[in-house]
């Protein structure tokens, strides 16, 4: 039960942070124009990466252990969704991140805003998947009581 609780807490914190970034931080960043948006994105991204990657990985690992311990397919699915979030980030979002973090990127260009907009759409997909994992973990906790 403790492993499932840790996985649920990690998934919930991950989802909450992702929802905040999607619904509050990124729209506010974009509303400031490309120069300020990219200036804020870079340090925010670096800090957020450490937190969100750690939460997703710890949630996935403890969820996988809990699914094995409890022989629960739904816990396995939720854990694999968190693994998918990490894989999606590394394969799909990382190329956009690298372009946004490139010091040679002209912060006044339309390309900067296009990249930030693309990043927002990609992050939204990651947010939905992380939130779905959290809901499954919550549901399974409710079923074990």
N, CA, C and O atoms as a MOPAC input file, in Angstrom:
PM7 MOZYME 1SCF
protein

 N      0.81600 1    -1.19200 1     0.00000 1
 C      0.00000 1     0.00000 1     0.00000 1
 C      0.87000 1     1.27200 1     0.00000 1
 O      0.51600 1     2.27200 1    -0.62300 1
 N      2.00000 1     1.21900 1     0.69900 1
 C      2.86900 1     2.40000 1     0.77200 1
 C      3.42500 1     2.73900 1    -0.60400 1
 O      3.50100 1     3.91100 1    -0.97200 1
 N      3.81300 1     1.71900 1    -1.36800 1
 C      4.32600 1     1.97500 1    -2.71700 1
 C      3.26600 1     2.65900 1    -3.58000 1
 O      3.57200 1     3.58700 1    -4.32900 1
 N      2.02700 1     2.19900 1    -3.47400 1
 C      0.95000 1     2.79700 1    -4.25500 1
 C      0.69300 1     4.23900 1    -3.81200 1
 O      0.40800 1     5.10100 1    -4.64300 1
 N      0.79100 1     4.50200 1    -2.52500 1
 C      0.61600 1     5.87100 1    -2.02600 1
 C      1.72000 1     6.79200 1    -2.54700 1
 O      1.44800 1     7.91600 1    -2.96900 1
 N      2.95800 1     6.31700 1    -2.51700 1
 C      4.07200 1     7.13100 1    -3.02800 1
 C      3.88700 1     7.39600 1    -4.51900 1
 O      4.09000 1     8.51800 1    -4.98400 1
 N      3.50200 1     6.36200 1    -5.26800 1
 C      3.27300 1     6.52900 1    -6.70400 1
 C      2.15800 1     7.54000 1    -6.95100 1
 O      2.26200 1     8.37200 1    -7.85100 1
 N      1.10300 1     7.47200 1    -6.16500 1
 C     -0.03700 1     8.38300 1    -6.32800 1
 C      0.36500 1     9.81500 1    -5.99900 1
 O      0.00200 1    10.74600 1    -6.71800 1
 N      1.10500 1     9.99100 1    -4.92600 1
 C      1.56400 1    11.34000 1    -4.54700 1
 C      2.46300 1    11.91500 1    -5.64100 1
 O      2.30700 1    13.07200 1    -6.03400 1
 N      3.40100 1    11.10700 1    -6.12900 1
 C      4.29700 1    11.58400 1    -7.19300 1
 C      3.50800 1    11.93900 1    -8.45600 1
 O      3.74500 1    12.98100 1    -9.06700 1
 N      2.58200 1    11.07900 1    -8.84000 1
 C      1.77600 1    11.34400 1   -10.03600 1
 C      0.92000 1    12.59400 1    -9.83000 1
 O      0.76200 1    13.39400 1   -10.75200 1
 N      0.37500 1    12.76300 1    -8.63900 1
 C     -0.43700 1    13.93900 1    -8.35700 1
 C      0.36300 1    15.22600 1    -8.37400 1
 O     -0.09100 1    16.23800 1    -8.90700 1
 N      1.55200 1    15.19000 1    -7.79200 1
 C      2.41500 1    16.37800 1    -7.82000 1
 C      2.86000 1    16.69100 1    -9.24700 1
 O      2.89500 1    17.85200 1    -9.65500 1
 N      3.19700 1    15.64600 1    -9.99700 1
 C      3.57700 1    15.84600 1   -11.39400 1
 C      2.42400 1    16.47700 1   -12.16800 1
 O      2.60500 1    17.47300 1   -12.86700 1
 N      1.23600 1    15.88600 1   -12.03500 1
 C      0.07100 1    16.38800 1   -12.77100 1
 C     -0.27700 1    17.80900 1   -12.34700 1
 O     -0.59300 1    18.65000 1   -13.18800 1
 N     -0.21900 1    18.07700 1   -11.04900 1
 C     -0.53200 1    19.42300 1   -10.56800 1
 C      0.43400 1    20.46300 1   -11.11600 1
 O      0.02400 1    21.54600 1   -11.53400 1
 N      1.70500 1    20.13200 1   -11.11000 1
 C      2.70400 1    21.06100 1   -11.65300 1
 C      2.49600 1    21.25600 1   -13.15000 1
 O      2.59200 1    22.37500 1   -13.65300 1
 N      2.21100 1    20.17200 1   -13.85900 1
 C      2.00500 1    20.26200 1   -15.30400 1
 C      0.76200 1    21.09100 1   -15.62800 1
 O      0.76900 1    21.88000 1   -16.57200 1
 N     -0.29600 1    20.91300 1   -14.85200 1
 C     -1.51900 1    21.70000 1   -15.06400 1
 C     -1.23600 1    23.17400 1   -14.80200 1
 O     -1.68900 1    24.03700 1   -15.55400 1
 N     -0.49200 1    23.46300 1   -13.74400 1
 C     -0.14500 1    24.85000 1   -13.43700 1
 C      0.64100 1    25.48100 1   -14.59600 1
 O      0.33800 1    26.59500 1   -15.02400 1
 N      1.63400 1    24.77400 1   -15.08800 1
 C      2.43700 1    25.30100 1   -16.19100 1
 C      1.55500 1    25.53000 1   -17.41500 1
 O      1.65900 1    26.55900 1   -18.08300 1
 N      0.68500 1    24.56200 1   -17.70300 1
 C     -0.16200 1    24.66800 1   -18.89000 1
 C     -1.22500 1    25.76700 1   -18.77000 1
 O     -1.47300 1    26.50500 1   -19.72300 1
 N     -1.83800 1    25.86600 1   -17.61500 1
 C     -2.97400 1    26.77600 1   -17.46100 1
 C     -2.58900 1    28.18100 1   -17.01000 1
 O     -3.32100 1    29.13500 1   -17.27000 1
 N     -1.44000 1    28.31900 1   -16.33100 1
 C     -1.08300 1    29.60400 1   -15.73800 1
 C      0.25000 1    30.13700 1   -16.26800 1
 O      0.29800 1    31.19200 1   -16.90000 1
 N      1.32000 1    29.40400 1   -16.00700 1
 C      2.65500 1    29.94000 1   -16.29200 1
 C      2.90700 1    30.16600 1   -17.77800 1
 O      3.34200 1    31.24800 1   -18.17200 1
 N      2.63900 1    29.16300 1   -18.60300 1
 C      2.95800 1    29.31500 1   -20.02100 1
 C      2.08900 1    30.37600 1   -20.71300 1
 O      2.61700 1    31.17400 1   -21.48800 1
 N      0.78200 1    30.41000 1   -20.45900 1
 C     -0.00200 1    31.49900 1   -21.06300 1
 C      0.46800 1    32.88800 1   -20.60900 1
 O      0.50300 1    33.82400 1   -21.40800 1
 N      0.82700 1    33.01800 1   -19.33400 1
 C      1.32800 1    34.30800 1   -18.84500 1
 C      2.64100 1    34.65500 1   -19.52600 1
 O      2.86900 1    35.80400 1   -19.90400 1
 N      3.49500 1    33.66500 1   -19.67900 1
 C      4.78900 1    33.84800 1   -20.35200 1
 C      4.55700 1    34.33700 1   -21.78200 1
 O      5.19100 1    35.29800 1   -22.22000 1
 N      3.66800 1    33.69000 1   -22.49900 1
 C      3.40400 1    34.06000 1   -23.89100 1
 C      2.80500 1    35.45500 1   -24.02100 1
 O      3.04700 1    36.15100 1   -25.00700 1
 N      2.02400 1    35.86000 1   -23.02600 1
 C      1.37400 1    37.17400 1   -23.09500 1
 C      2.37800 1    38.32700 1   -22.97000 1
 O      2.03900 1    39.47500 1   -23.26000 1
 N      3.59200 1    38.03400 1   -22.54700 1
 C      4.62100 1    39.06500 1   -22.37300 1
 C      5.40400 1    39.34700 1   -23.64900 1
 O      6.25300 1    40.23900 1   -23.66800 1
 N      5.12900 1    38.60000 1   -24.71400 1
 C      5.87700 1    38.76700 1   -25.95000 1
 C      7.07800 1    37.84400 1   -25.99000 1
 O      7.49700 1    37.32900 1   -24.95300 1
 N      7.63300 1    37.62900 1   -27.16300 1
 C      8.69000 1    36.62800 1   -27.31400 1
 C      9.96800 1    36.90700 1   -26.52200 1
 O     10.57800 1    35.97600 1   -25.99700 1
 N     10.38000 1    38.16400 1   -26.42600 1
 C     11.63800 1    38.45600 1   -25.72100 1
 C     11.57300 1    38.06700 1   -24.24700 1
 O     12.44800 1    37.36300 1   -23.74100 1
 N     10.53600 1    38.52800 1   -23.56900 1
 C     10.39800 1    38.18300 1   -22.15500 1
 C     10.02100 1    36.71700 1   -21.97300 1
 O     10.45600 1    36.06900 1   -21.02100 1
 N      9.21100 1    36.20100 1   -22.89000 1
 C      8.77300 1    34.80500 1   -22.77300 1
 C      9.96700 1    33.85100 1   -22.80400 1
 O     10.06200 1    32.94600 1   -21.97500 1
 N     10.87100 1    34.05100 1   -23.75400 1
 C     12.02700 1    33.15300 1   -23.85100 1
 C     12.98400 1    33.38000 1   -22.68300 1
 O     13.62900 1    32.44500 1   -22.20900 1
 N     13.06700 1    34.59300 1   -22.23800 1
 C     13.92800 1    34.90500 1   -21.08800 1
 C     13.43100 1    34.20900 1   -19.82400 1
 O     14.23200 1    33.74600 1   -19.01200 1
 N     12.13200 1    34.13600 1   -19.66100 1
 C     11.54900 1    33.45100 1   -18.50400 1
 C     11.56100 1    31.94100 1   -18.69500 1
 O     11.76500 1    31.19600 1   -17.73700 1
 N     11.34300 1    31.48600 1   -19.92500 1
 C     11.26200 1    30.05100 1   -20.21100 1
 C     12.53800 1    29.31500 1   -19.80200 1
 O     12.47600 1    28.25200 1   -19.18400 1
 N     13.67400 1    29.87300 1   -20.14300 1
 C     14.94500 1    29.15700 1   -19.96100 1
 C     15.21700 1    28.76900 1   -18.51000 1
 O     15.45500 1    27.58900 1   -18.25200 1
 N     15.19600 1    29.68500 1   -17.55600 1
 C     15.43700 1    29.24700 1   -16.18000 1
 C     14.27100 1    28.41900 1   -15.61000 1
 O     14.47800 1    27.50100 1   -14.81700 1
 N     13.06800 1    28.75600 1   -16.02200 1
 C     11.90000 1    28.00600 1   -15.55600 1
 C     11.97200 1    26.55600 1   -16.02700 1
 O     11.70200 1    25.62900 1   -15.26400 1
 N     12.33700 1    26.37700 1   -17.28400 1
 C     12.44000 1    25.03200 1   -17.84600 1
 C     13.49000 1    24.20800 1   -17.10000 1
 O     13.25400 1    23.04800 1   -16.76300 1
 N     14.63700 1    24.80900 1   -16.84800 1
 C     15.71300 1    24.07500 1   -16.18300 1
 C     15.30100 1    23.61900 1   -14.78500 1
 O     15.61100 1    22.49800 1   -14.38300 1
 N     14.61600 1    24.47000 1   -14.05500 1
 C     14.16100 1    24.09000 1   -12.71200 1
 C     13.03200 1    23.07300 1   -12.77800 1
 O     13.01000 1    22.10000 1   -12.02400 1
 N     12.09700 1    23.31100 1   -13.68700 1
 C     10.94900 1    22.42100 1   -13.81500 1
 C     11.32700 1    21.02500 1   -14.26600 1
 O     10.70800 1    20.04600 1   -13.85000 1
 N     12.33500 1    20.92900 1   -15.10900 1
 C     12.77700 1    19.63400 1   -15.61700 1
 C     13.20800 1    18.71600 1   -14.48400 1
 O     12.81600 1    17.55000 1   -14.44300 1
 N     13.99500 1    19.22400 1   -13.58400 1
 C     14.49100 1    18.41200 1   -12.47300 1
 C     13.31500 1    17.91700 1   -11.62900 1
 O     13.23600 1    16.73500 1   -11.29400 1
 N     12.41100 1    18.82600 1   -11.29000 1
 C     11.28600 1    18.45100 1   -10.44700 1
 C     10.37300 1    17.45400 1   -11.15100 1
 O     10.05600 1    16.40400 1   -10.59400 1
 N      9.94800 1    17.77400 1   -12.37200 1
 C      8.96600 1    16.92700 1   -13.02700 1
 C      9.54100 1    15.57600 1   -13.45200 1
 O      8.85500 1    14.56000 1   -13.35300 1
 N     10.77100 1    15.55100 1   -13.91400 1
 C     11.38000 1    14.27000 1   -14.28600 1
 C     11.51700 1    13.37000 1   -13.05700 1
 O     11.24600 1    12.17100 1   -13.12800 1
 N     11.93400 1    13.94600 1   -11.94400 1
 C     12.08300 1    13.16100 1   -10.70900 1
 C     10.74300 1    12.59200 1   -10.25800 1
 O     10.65400 1    11.42400 1    -9.88100 1
 N      9.70900 1    13.41600 1   -10.29700 1
 C      8.37900 1    12.95300 1    -9.87800 1
 C      7.85000 1    11.85300 1   -10.80100 1
 O      7.31200 1    10.85000 1   -10.33200 1
 N      8.00300 1    12.04300 1   -12.10500 1
 C      7.50600 1    11.04600 1   -13.05400 1
 C      8.25700 1     9.72700 1   -12.89400 1
 O      7.64300 1     8.66000 1   -12.89200 1
 N      9.58000 1     9.79500 1   -12.76100 1
 C     10.36400 1     8.56400 1   -12.63100 1
 C     10.10700 1     7.85600 1   -11.30900 1
 O      9.94000 1     6.63700 1   -11.28400 1
 N     10.07200 1     8.60000 1   -10.21600 1
 C      9.79900 1     7.97700 1    -8.92000 1
 C      8.38300 1     7.40200 1    -8.89200 1
 O      8.16600 1     6.30500 1    -8.37600 1
 N      7.41900 1     8.14100 1    -9.44700 1
 C      6.04800 1     7.63600 1    -9.51100 1
 C      5.95800 1     6.36700 1   -10.34300 1
 O      5.26800 1     5.41900 1    -9.96700 1
 N      6.65500 1     6.34900 1   -11.47200 1
 C      6.63800 1     5.16700 1   -12.33700 1
 C      7.27700 1     3.96700 1   -11.64200 1
 O      6.72900 1     2.86500 1   -11.67100 1
 N      8.42800 1     4.18000 1   -11.02200 1
 C      9.12500 1     3.05800 1   -10.36100 1
 C      8.33900 1     2.49400 1    -9.18700 1
 O      8.20300 1     1.27800 1    -9.05200 1
 N      7.82300 1     3.37600 1    -8.33800 1
 C      7.03700 1     2.88200 1    -7.19900 1
 C      5.71500 1     2.29000 1    -7.66600 1
 O      5.21600 1     1.33600 1    -7.07000 1
 N      5.14900 1     2.84700 1    -8.72400 1
 C      3.92500 1     2.28000 1    -9.28000 1
 C      4.15600 1     0.89700 1    -9.87600 1
 O      3.33100 1    -0.00100 1    -9.70800 1
 N      5.27600 1     0.72600 1   -10.57100 1
 C      5.60400 1    -0.59600 1   -11.12200 1
 C      5.79900 1    -1.61900 1   -10.00100 1
 O      5.33300 1    -2.75500 1   -10.08700 1
 N      6.49500 1    -1.19100 1    -8.95400 1
 C      6.68200 1    -2.10000 1    -7.80900 1
 C      5.34500 1    -2.43700 1    -7.15900 1
 O      5.10500 1    -3.58800 1    -6.79500 1
 N      4.47800 1    -1.44900 1    -7.01100 1
 C      3.15500 1    -1.68500 1    -6.41200 1
 C      2.30800 1    -2.59400 1    -7.30300 1
 O      1.58000 1    -3.44800 1    -6.79800 1
 N      2.39800 1    -2.41800 1    -8.61500 1
 C      1.61100 1    -3.26600 1    -9.52500 1
 C      2.06300 1    -4.71400 1    -9.44000 1
 O      1.24700 1    -5.63400 1    -9.50100 1
 N      3.36500 1    -4.91000 1    -9.30000 1
 C      3.89300 1    -6.26800 1    -9.15300 1
 C      3.48200 1    -6.84700 1    -7.79700 1
 O      3.03800 1    -7.99200 1    -7.71000 1
 N      3.63300 1    -6.05000 1    -6.74900 1
 C      3.30400 1    -6.47700 1    -5.38700 1
 C      1.82400 1    -6.85100 1    -5.26000 1
 O      1.47600 1    -7.85000 1    -4.63100 1
 N      0.96600 1    -6.03900 1    -5.86300 1
 C     -0.47900 1    -6.24300 1    -5.71600 1
 C     -1.10600 1    -6.98600 1    -6.90100 1
 O     -2.30700 1    -7.25500 1    -6.91800 1
 N     -0.26500 1    -7.30900 1    -7.89000 1
 C     -0.74900 1    -7.98400 1    -9.09900 1
 C     -1.94200 1    -7.22500 1    -9.68700 1
 O     -3.00600 1    -7.79300 1    -9.93000 1
 N     -1.73000 1    -5.92400 1    -9.90600 1
 C     -2.79900 1    -5.02700 1   -10.34700 1
 C     -2.44800 1    -4.44500 1   -11.72100 1
 O     -1.51300 1    -3.65300 1   -11.84800 1
 N     -3.19400 1    -4.83900 1   -12.72500 1
 C     -2.95600 1    -4.37600 1   -14.08700 1
 C     -3.13600 1    -2.87100 1   -14.20900 1
 O     -2.40200 1    -2.22700 1   -14.95900 1
 N     -4.09300 1    -2.29400 1   -13.49100 1
 C     -4.34000 1    -0.84900 1   -13.58300 1
 C     -3.17300 1    -0.03800 1   -13.03400 1
 O     -2.84900 1     1.02500 1   -13.56400 1
 N     -2.54200 1    -0.53400 1   -11.97800 1
 C     -1.35400 1     0.14900 1   -11.46600 1
 C     -0.22400 1     0.08200 1   -12.48700 1
 O      0.54400 1     1.03200 1   -12.64100 1
 N     -0.12900 1    -1.03500 1   -13.17300 1
 C      0.86900 1    -1.16300 1   -14.23700 1
 C      0.59300 1    -0.14700 1   -15.34600 1
 O      1.51200 1     0.50900 1   -15.83500 1
 N     -0.66600 1    -0.02100 1   -15.73700 1
 C     -1.03400 1     0.93200 1   -16.79200 1
 C     -0.69700 1     2.35800 1   -16.37400 1
 O     -0.10700 1     3.10900 1   -17.15100 1
 N     -1.06800 1     2.73600 1   -15.14800 1
 C     -0.76600 1     4.08600 1   -14.65900 1
 C      0.73400 1     4.32700 1   -14.63900 1
 O      1.19500 1     5.40700 1   -15.00600 1
 N      1.49100 1     3.33400 1   -14.21600 1
 C      2.95000 1     3.46200 1   -14.16800 1
 C      3.53500 1     3.61300 1   -15.56900 1
 O      4.43900 1     4.41800 1   -15.79100 1
 N      3.02100 1     2.84500 1   -16.49100 1
 C      3.50300 1     2.93400 1   -17.87600 1
 C      3.13700 1     4.27300 1   -18.50900 1
 O      3.85600 1     4.76400 1   -19.37900 1
 N      2.02200 1     4.86600 1   -18.07700 1
 C      1.68800 1     6.21000 1   -18.55500 1
 C      2.74200 1     7.21700 1   -18.09500 1
 O      3.11700 1     8.11600 1   -18.84800 1
 N      3.21500 1     7.06700 1   -16.86500 1
 C      4.28100 1     7.96200 1   -16.38700 1
 C      5.58500 1     7.71600 1   -17.14300 1
 O      6.32400 1     8.65600 1   -17.43600 1
 N      5.86200 1     6.46200 1   -17.45400 1
 C      7.03700 1     6.15100 1   -18.27900 1
 C      6.87000 1     6.79100 1   -19.65700 1
 O      7.82200 1     7.33200 1   -20.21900 1
 N      5.65800 1     6.72200 1   -20.19000 1
 C      5.37900 1     7.31200 1   -21.50200 1
 C      5.58700 1     8.82600 1   -21.49800 1
 O      6.04000 1     9.40100 1   -22.48700 1
 N      5.25000 1     9.46300 1   -20.37400 1
 C      5.46500 1    10.91300 1   -20.24400 1
 C      6.95800 1    11.23300 1   -20.38800 1
 O      7.33500 1    12.17200 1   -21.08900 1
 N      7.78500 1    10.45500 1   -19.72700 1
 C      9.23200 1    10.66700 1   -19.80200 1
 C      9.73000 1    10.39800 1   -21.22000 1
 O     10.51500 1    11.17200 1   -21.76800 1
 N      9.27300 1     9.30300 1   -21.80400 1
 C      9.70500 1     8.95900 1   -23.17000 1
 C      9.24200 1    10.02400 1   -24.16600 1
 O     10.00800 1    10.42500 1   -25.04300 1
 N      8.00800 1    10.48100 1   -24.04000 1
 C      7.46700 1    11.52300 1   -24.91600 1
 C      8.31000 1    12.79500 1   -24.80500 1
 O      8.60000 1    13.45600 1   -25.80200 1
 N      8.69000 1    13.11800 1   -23.58200 1
 C      9.52100 1    14.30100 1   -23.36200 1
 C     10.87000 1    14.14800 1   -24.06000 1
 O     11.33200 1    15.06200 1   -24.74300 1
 N     11.49000 1    12.99600 1   -23.88300 1
 C     12.82600 1    12.77400 1   -24.44300 1
 C     12.81200 1    12.69800 1   -25.97800 1
 O     13.74400 1    13.17000 1   -26.62900 1
 N     11.77900 1    12.12000 1   -26.54300 1
 C     11.75400 1    11.89800 1   -27.99600 1
 C     11.06900 1    13.03600 1   -28.74500 1
 O     11.55400 1    13.47100 1   -29.79000 1
 N      9.95200 1    13.51900 1   -28.22300 1
 C      9.13800 1    14.47900 1   -28.97300 1
 C      9.39700 1    15.92800 1   -28.55400 1
 O      9.53200 1    16.80300 1   -29.40900 1
 N      9.46500 1    16.18300 1   -27.25500 1
 C      9.58000 1    17.56300 1   -26.77800 1
 C     11.02800 1    18.05200 1   -26.76500 1
 O     11.27500 1    19.23700 1   -26.98900 1
 N     11.97600 1    17.17300 1   -26.51000 1
 C     13.37300 1    17.58100 1   -26.37200 1
 C     13.92100 1    18.36900 1   -27.56200 1
 O     14.64300 1    19.34200 1   -27.34300 1
 N     13.61800 1    18.00000 1   -28.81000 1
 C     14.13100 1    18.82000 1   -29.91900 1
 C     13.64900 1    20.27800 1   -29.85500 1
 O     14.41000 1    21.19500 1   -30.16100 1
 N     12.41200 1    20.48600 1   -29.46500 1
 C     11.89200 1    21.85500 1   -29.31300 1
 C     12.58700 1    22.54100 1   -28.14300 1
 O     12.94500 1    23.71500 1   -28.23600 1
 N     12.77900 1    21.81700 1   -27.04300 1
 C     13.47900 1    22.38100 1   -25.88200 1
 C     14.87800 1    22.85500 1   -26.27000 1
 O     15.29600 1    23.95300 1   -25.90200 1
 N     15.59100 1    22.02300 1   -27.01100 1
 C     16.95600 1    22.37700 1   -27.41200 1
 C     16.97500 1    23.65700 1   -28.24400 1
 O     17.85300 1    24.50300 1   -28.07600 1
 N     16.00500 1    23.79000 1   -29.13500 1
 C     15.94000 1    25.00900 1   -29.94800 1
 C     15.63500 1    26.23200 1   -29.08200 1
 O     16.21100 1    27.30200 1   -29.28200 1
 N     14.72900 1    26.06500 1   -28.12500 1
 C     14.38000 1    27.18400 1   -27.24400 1
 C     15.53600 1    27.57500 1   -26.32000 1
 O     15.66600 1    28.74100 1   -25.94900 1
 N     16.35800 1    26.62100 1   -25.95500 1
 C     17.48400 1    26.88900 1   -25.05700 1
 C     18.73900 1    27.35700 1   -25.80200 1
 O     19.71200 1    27.77900 1   -25.17600 1
 N     18.71800 1    27.28400 1   -27.11400 1
 C     19.86500 1    27.68600 1   -27.92700 1
 C     20.10300 1    29.19200 1   -27.78400 1
 O     19.22100 1    29.98500 1   -28.11400 1
 N     21.28400 1    29.60000 1   -27.29500 1
 C     21.56600 1    31.02700 1   -27.13100 1
 C     21.56200 1    31.79900 1   -28.44900 1
 O     21.42700 1    33.02200 1   -28.44700 1
 N     21.70600 1    31.10200 1   -29.56300 1
 C     21.70600 1    31.76600 1   -30.86800 1
 C     20.29300 1    32.09800 1   -31.35500 1
 O     20.13100 1    32.80900 1   -32.34600 1
 N     19.27500 1    31.58900 1   -30.66400 1
 C     17.89500 1    31.86900 1   -31.05800 1
 C     17.60300 1    33.36100 1   -30.89000 1
 O     17.81900 1    33.92600 1   -29.81800 1
 N     17.11900 1    33.98000 1   -31.93700 1
 C     16.77000 1    35.40100 1   -31.90100 1
 C     15.45600 1    35.54900 1   -31.13600 1
 O     14.39800 1    35.14100 1   -31.61600 1
 N     15.53400 1    36.13000 1   -29.95400 1
 C     14.35400 1    36.23800 1   -29.09600 1
 C     13.28800 1    37.16600 1   -29.66200 1
 O     12.15200 1    37.15700 1   -29.18700 1
 N     13.62500 1    37.95400 1   -30.65200 1
 C     12.65600 1    38.88300 1   -31.25400 1
 C     11.95400 1    38.28800 1   -32.47300 1
 O     11.04800 1    38.90200 1   -33.03600 1
 N     12.37500 1    37.09800 1   -32.87400 1
 C     11.86000 1    36.52400 1   -34.11700 1
 C     10.50800 1    35.85200 1   -33.91000 1
 O     10.13700 1    35.47800 1   -32.79700 1
 N      9.79800 1    35.71600 1   -34.99900 1
 C      8.54100 1    34.97600 1   -34.99200 1
 C      8.76900 1    33.50500 1   -34.71100 1
 O      7.88600 1    32.81700 1   -34.19900 1
 N      9.95300 1    33.02700 1   -35.04800 1
 C     10.30200 1    31.61600 1   -34.79500 1
 C     10.28500 1    31.31900 1   -33.29700 1
 O      9.87900 1    30.23300 1   -32.88500 1
 N     10.71900 1    32.26700 1   -32.49300 1
 C     10.72100 1    32.07800 1   -31.04000 1
 C      9.30200 1    31.84500 1   -30.54300 1
 O      9.05200 1    30.90900 1   -29.78400 1
 N      8.37300 1    32.69400 1   -30.96800 1
 C      6.99300 1    32.54400 1   -30.52600 1
 C      6.38700 1    31.24900 1   -31.06800 1
 O      5.61000 1    30.59400 1   -30.37300 1
 N      6.73500 1    30.87600 1   -32.29600 1
 C      6.23100 1    29.62300 1   -32.86700 1
 C      6.73600 1    28.42100 1   -32.06200 1
 O      5.98100 1    27.48300 1   -31.80500 1
 N      8.00400 1    28.44800 1   -31.66900 1
 C      8.56100 1    27.36500 1   -30.85800 1
 C      7.90800 1    27.30500 1   -29.48100 1
 O      7.60400 1    26.22200 1   -28.98100 1
 N      7.69200 1    28.46100 1   -28.87200 1
 C      7.03800 1    28.49400 1   -27.56000 1
 C      5.60200 1    27.98800 1   -27.64700 1
 O      5.12700 1    27.29800 1   -26.74400 1
 N      4.92000 1    28.32600 1   -28.72000 1
 C      3.54900 1    27.85300 1   -28.91800 1
 C      3.53500 1    26.34000 1   -29.12000 1
 O      2.69300 1    25.63500 1   -28.56400 1
 N      4.47600 1    25.85400 1   -29.92200 1
 C      4.58900 1    24.40000 1   -30.13700 1
 C      4.88400 1    23.69900 1   -28.81700 1
 O      4.29100 1    22.66400 1   -28.51400 1
 N      5.79600 1    24.26000 1   -28.03400 1
 C      6.13300 1    23.67300 1   -26.74200 1
 C      4.88200 1    23.57900 1   -25.86700 1
 O      4.67300 1    22.57300 1   -25.18900 1
 N      4.06400 1    24.60600 1   -25.88000 1
 C      2.82800 1    24.60200 1   -25.08900 1
 C      1.88800 1    23.48600 1   -25.49900 1
 O      1.29600 1    22.83400 1   -24.64000 1
 N      1.74000 1    23.25500 1   -26.79300 1
 C      0.87700 1    22.17000 1   -27.27000 1
 C      1.43900 1    20.80400 1   -26.86500 1
 O      0.69300 1    19.92500 1   -26.43700 1
 N      2.73800 1    20.63400 1   -27.00100 1
 C      3.36200 1    19.36800 1   -26.62600 1
 C      3.25500 1    19.14200 1   -25.11900 1
 O      2.99300 1    18.02700 1   -24.66800 1
 N      3.45600 1    20.19300 1   -24.35700 1
 C      3.34400 1    20.08100 1   -22.90500 1
 C      1.91200 1    19.74100 1   -22.49000 1
 O      1.70400 1    19.03900 1   -21.50100 1
 N      0.94100 1    20.22700 1   -23.23200 1
 C     -0.46000 1    19.91200 1   -22.93200 1
 C     -0.71300 1    18.40800 1   -23.04500 1
 O     -1.42500 1    17.83400 1   -22.22100 1
 N     -0.13400 1    17.77600 1   -24.05700 1
 C     -0.29100 1    16.32500 1   -24.21400 1
 C      0.31500 1    15.59600 1   -23.02300 1
 O     -0.27100 1    14.64800 1   -22.50000 1
 N      1.46900 1    16.03600 1   -22.60600 1
 C      2.13700 1    15.43800 1   -21.45300 1
 C      1.30600 1    15.64000 1   -20.18700 1
 O      1.24000 1    14.75300 1   -19.33600 1
 N      0.68300 1    16.78700 1   -20.06600 1
 C     -0.15600 1    17.09000 1   -18.90900 1
 C     -1.34000 1    16.13200 1   -18.83100 1
 O     -1.64600 1    15.60800 1   -17.76000 1
 N     -1.99700 1    15.90400 1   -19.94800 1
 C     -3.16500 1    15.01400 1   -19.98100 1
 C     -2.77700 1    13.59400 1   -19.58000 1
 O     -3.47500 1    12.95900 1   -18.78900 1
 N     -1.68700 1    13.10100 1   -20.11200 1
 C     -1.24500 1    11.73400 1   -19.80900 1
 C     -0.86300 1    11.61200 1   -18.32600 1
 O     -1.21500 1    10.62800 1   -17.67400 1
 N     -0.15300 1    12.59800 1   -17.80300 1
 C      0.20300 1    12.57400 1   -16.38300 1
 C     -1.01500 1    12.62700 1   -15.48000 1
 O     -1.06400 1    11.94200 1   -14.45900 1
 N     -1.99500 1    13.43400 1   -15.84800 1
 C     -3.22500 1    13.53600 1   -15.05200 1
 C     -4.01300 1    12.23100 1   -15.10600 1
 O     -4.59500 1    11.81700 1   -14.10300 1
 N     -4.03400 1    11.58600 1   -16.26000 1
 C     -4.71200 1    10.29800 1   -16.38700 1
 C     -4.05700 1     9.24300 1   -15.47900 1
 O     -4.74900 1     8.46000 1   -14.82800 1
 N     -2.73200 1     9.23300 1   -15.44500 1
 C     -2.02400 1     8.30300 1   -14.54600 1
 C     -2.43200 1     8.56700 1   -13.10100 1
 O     -2.70400 1     7.62900 1   -12.35000 1
 N     -2.47500 1     9.83500 1   -12.70900 1
 C     -2.86900 1    10.19900 1   -11.35200 1
 C     -4.28300 1     9.71800 1   -11.04300 1
 O     -4.53000 1     9.17100 1    -9.96800 1
 N     -5.20500 1     9.91500 1   -11.96800 1
 C     -6.59200 1     9.47800 1   -11.73700 1
 C     -6.68500 1     7.96500 1   -11.56300 1
 O     -7.44300 1     7.47400 1   -10.72500 1
 N     -5.91800 1     7.23700 1   -12.35100 1
 C     -5.92500 1     5.76900 1   -12.21300 1
 C     -5.37800 1     5.37000 1   -10.84900 1
 O     -5.95600 1     4.51200 1   -10.18200 1
 N     -4.27700 1     5.97600 1   -10.42300 1
 C     -3.74200 1     5.67300 1    -9.09300 1
 C     -4.77500 1     5.98300 1    -8.00300 1
 O     -4.97500 1     5.18400 1    -7.08800 1
 N     -5.41900 1     7.13100 1    -8.10300 1
 C     -6.44700 1     7.49300 1    -7.11500 1
 C     -7.57700 1     6.46000 1    -7.08500 1
 O     -8.03000 1     6.04400 1    -6.01800 1
 N     -8.01400 1     6.06300 1    -8.25700 1
 C     -9.08700 1     5.07500 1    -8.38100 1
 C     -8.68600 1     3.76200 1    -7.70800 1
 O     -9.48600 1     3.14600 1    -7.00300 1
 N     -7.44700 1     3.34200 1    -7.93000 1
 C     -6.99000 1     2.08200 1    -7.34100 1
 C     -6.85300 1     2.19400 1    -5.82900 1
 O     -7.11700 1     1.22500 1    -5.11700 1
 N     -6.45600 1     3.33000 1    -5.33500 1
 C     -6.42000 1     3.51400 1    -3.87700 1
 C     -7.82500 1     3.38400 1    -3.30600 1
 O     -8.02300 1     2.74100 1    -2.27500 1
 N     -8.79000 1     3.98600 1    -3.96600 1
 C    -10.18700 1     3.88300 1    -3.53500 1
 C    -10.69800 1     2.45300 1    -3.54400 1
 O    -11.52800 1     2.08200 1    -2.71400 1
 N    -10.21000 1     1.65500 1    -4.47200 1
 C    -10.64500 1     0.24800 1    -4.57700 1
 C    -10.02400 1    -0.65100 1    -3.52000 1
 O    -10.56300 1    -1.71700 1    -3.22100 1
 N     -8.89600 1    -0.23600 1    -2.94900 1
 C     -8.21700 1    -1.09100 1    -1.96300 1
 C     -8.72500 1    -0.87400 1    -0.55300 1
 O     -8.38900 1    -1.63600 1     0.35300 1
 N     -9.52200 1     0.14900 1    -0.36100 1
 C    -10.02900 1     0.41900 1     0.99700 1
 C    -11.28400 1    -0.33500 1     1.28100 1
 O    -11.83900 1    -0.22100 1     2.37400 1

